[in-house]
Amino acid sequence: MAKADTSGLVVPSAEEIRTKLVAHARYLRGQPGGTRALFANADLYRAQLSGQDLSEADFSGAFMPDVDLRQAI
């Protein structure tokens, strides 16, 4: 099987992903400092998203093989 072309995608670090998820949780609760998680056009290969509330997060065009989504909403 051919590998997907991910050349035009942003590759966030694990720390950048964690920071976005913390801000997204605040956004969902309507708290100060909250922002919607935008992962559009991101290469999230093997990202750890388990247990997160991903409601309203934007994953448009994201590359997401082997992403851990266990118990994610």
ZAVEX-632166 format. One record per residue: residue number from 1; residue in one letter; x, y, z of N, C-alpha, C in turn. Coordinates in nm, 2 decimals. Layout:
<sites>
SITE   seq   type       nX       nY       nZ      caX      caY      caZ       cX       cY       cZ
SITE   NUM      a        X        Y        Z        X        Y        Z        X        Y        Z
...
</sites>
This chain:
<sites>
SITE   seq   type       nX       nY       nZ      caX      caY      caZ       cX       cY       cZ
SITE     1      m     0.08    -0.12     0.00     0.00     0.00     0.00     0.09     0.12     0.00
SITE     2      a     0.05     0.22    -0.08     0.13     0.35    -0.09     0.11     0.43     0.03
SITE     3      k     0.22     0.50     0.07     0.21     0.59     0.19     0.14     0.72     0.14
SITE     4      a     0.05     0.78     0.23    -0.02     0.90     0.20     0.08     1.02     0.19
SITE     5      d     0.05     1.11     0.10     0.13     1.23     0.09     0.10     1.33     0.20
SITE     6      t     0.19     1.35     0.29     0.16     1.44     0.40     0.25     1.57     0.39
SITE     7      s     0.31     1.59     0.27     0.40     1.70     0.26     0.35     1.84     0.29
SITE     8      g     0.22     1.86     0.27     0.16     1.99     0.29     0.10     2.01     0.43
SITE     9      l     0.12     1.91     0.52     0.05     1.92     0.65     0.15     1.97     0.76
SITE    10      v     0.09     2.03     0.86     0.16     2.08     0.97     0.18     1.97     1.07
SITE    11      v     0.29     1.95     1.13     0.32     1.85     1.22     0.34     1.91     1.36
SITE    12      p     0.23     1.91     1.44     0.24     1.97     1.58     0.32     1.87     1.67
SITE    13      s     0.39     1.93     1.76     0.46     1.85     1.86     0.36     1.80     1.97
SITE    14      a     0.40     1.70     2.05     0.31     1.65     2.15     0.27     1.76     2.25
SITE    15      e     0.36     1.85     2.28     0.34     1.96     2.37     0.24     2.06     2.30
SITE    16      e     0.25     2.09     2.18     0.15     2.17     2.11     0.01     2.11     2.11
SITE    17      i     0.01     1.98     2.09    -0.12     1.92     2.09    -0.18     1.93     2.23
SITE    18      r    -0.10     1.90     2.34    -0.15     1.91     2.48    -0.20     2.05     2.51
SITE    19      t    -0.13     2.16     2.46    -0.17     2.29     2.49    -0.30     2.33     2.42
SITE    20      k    -0.32     2.28     2.30    -0.44     2.30     2.22    -0.56     2.23     2.29
SITE    21      l    -0.53     2.11     2.35    -0.64     2.03     2.41    -0.68     2.10     2.55
SITE    22      v    -0.59     2.16     2.62    -0.62     2.23     2.74    -0.70     2.35     2.71
SITE    23      a    -0.66     2.43     2.61    -0.74     2.55     2.57    -0.88     2.51     2.52
SITE    24      h    -0.89     2.39     2.45    -1.01     2.35     2.40    -1.11     2.31     2.51
SITE    25      a    -1.06     2.25     2.61    -1.14     2.21     2.73    -1.20     2.34     2.79
SITE    26      r    -1.11     2.44     2.80    -1.16     2.57     2.86    -1.27     2.63     2.77
SITE    27      y    -1.25     2.62     2.64    -1.34     2.67     2.54    -1.48     2.60     2.56
SITE    28      l    -1.48     2.47     2.57    -1.60     2.40     2.59    -1.67     2.44     2.72
SITE    29      r    -1.60     2.47     2.82    -1.66     2.51     2.95    -1.69     2.66     2.95
SITE    30      g    -1.65     2.73     2.85    -1.68     2.88     2.85    -1.59     2.96     2.94
SITE    31      q    -1.47     2.90     2.97    -1.38     2.97     3.06    -1.28     3.06     2.98
SITE    32      p    -1.23     3.16     3.05    -1.13     3.25     2.99    -1.01     3.17     2.94
SITE    33      g    -0.95     3.21     2.83    -0.83     3.15     2.78    -0.87     3.03     2.69
SITE    34      g    -1.00     3.00     2.68    -1.04     2.89     2.59    -1.04     2.92     2.45
SITE    35      t    -0.99     2.83     2.36    -1.00     2.84     2.22    -1.04     2.71     2.16
SITE    36      r    -1.11     2.71     2.05    -1.15     2.59     1.98    -1.02     2.52     1.92
SITE    37      a    -1.01     2.39     1.94    -0.89     2.32     1.89    -0.90     2.31     1.73
SITE    38      l    -0.80     2.36     1.67    -0.79     2.36     1.52    -0.68     2.27     1.48
SITE    39      f    -0.71     2.15     1.43    -0.61     2.06     1.38    -0.63     2.04     1.23
SITE    40      a    -0.69     2.13     1.17    -0.71     2.12     1.02    -0.58     2.11     0.95
SITE    41      n    -0.57     2.02     0.86    -0.45     2.00     0.78    -0.32     1.97     0.86
SITE    42      a    -0.34     1.89     0.97    -0.23     1.86     1.06    -0.20     1.71     1.04
SITE    43      d    -0.08     1.67     1.05    -0.03     1.53     1.05    -0.03     1.49     1.20
SITE    44      l    -0.13     1.42     1.24    -0.15     1.37     1.38    -0.11     1.23     1.40
SITE    45      y    -0.03     1.17     1.31     0.01     1.03     1.32     0.05     0.99     1.46
SITE    46      r    -0.02     0.89     1.51     0.00     0.84     1.65    -0.02     0.94     1.76
SITE    47      a    -0.10     1.04     1.74    -0.13     1.14     1.85    -0.21     1.08     1.96
SITE    48      q    -0.19     1.13     2.08    -0.26     1.08     2.20    -0.38     1.17     2.23
SITE    49      l    -0.50     1.13     2.19    -0.62     1.21     2.21    -0.72     1.13     2.30
SITE    50      s    -0.68     1.03     2.36    -0.77     0.94     2.44    -0.83     1.02     2.56
SITE    51      g    -0.96     1.00     2.58    -1.02     1.06     2.70    -1.06     1.21     2.68
SITE    52      q    -1.03     1.26     2.57    -1.06     1.41     2.55    -1.20     1.43     2.49
SITE    53      d    -1.25     1.55     2.53    -1.38     1.59     2.47    -1.34     1.67     2.34
SITE    54      l    -1.36     1.61     2.23    -1.32     1.67     2.10    -1.44     1.74     2.03
SITE    55      s    -1.55     1.76     2.10    -1.66     1.82     2.04    -1.62     1.96     1.99
SITE    56      e    -1.66     1.99     1.87    -1.64     2.11     1.80    -1.50     2.14     1.75
SITE    57      a    -1.41     2.04     1.78    -1.27     2.05     1.73    -1.27     2.04     1.58
SITE    58      d    -1.18     2.10     1.51    -1.17     2.10     1.36    -1.06     2.01     1.32
SITE    59      f    -1.09     1.90     1.25    -0.99     1.80     1.20    -1.00     1.79     1.05
SITE    60      s    -1.05     1.90     0.99    -1.06     1.90     0.84    -0.93     1.87     0.77
SITE    61      g    -0.92     1.77     0.69    -0.80     1.74     0.61    -0.69     1.69     0.70
SITE    62      a    -0.71     1.65     0.82    -0.61     1.60     0.91    -0.57     1.45     0.87
SITE    63      f    -0.45     1.42     0.88    -0.39     1.29     0.86    -0.39     1.22     1.00
SITE    64      m    -0.47     1.11     1.02    -0.49     1.06     1.16    -0.47     0.91     1.17
SITE    65      p    -0.37     0.85     1.11    -0.36     0.70     1.13    -0.30     0.68     1.27
SITE    66      d    -0.35     0.57     1.33    -0.30     0.53     1.46    -0.32     0.63     1.57
SITE    67      v    -0.41     0.72     1.55    -0.44     0.82     1.66    -0.52     0.74     1.77
SITE    68      d    -0.48     0.77     1.89    -0.55     0.70     2.01    -0.67     0.79     2.05
SITE    69      l    -0.79     0.73     2.01    -0.91     0.80     2.04    -1.00     0.73     2.15
SITE    70      r    -0.93     0.64     2.22    -1.01     0.56     2.32    -1.07     0.66     2.42
SITE    71      q    -1.20     0.63     2.44    -1.28     0.71     2.54    -1.29     0.86     2.51
SITE    72      a    -1.26     0.90     2.39    -1.27     1.04     2.34    -1.42     1.06     2.30
SITE    73      i    -1.46     1.18     2.32    -1.60     1.22     2.29    -1.59     1.30     2.16
</sites>
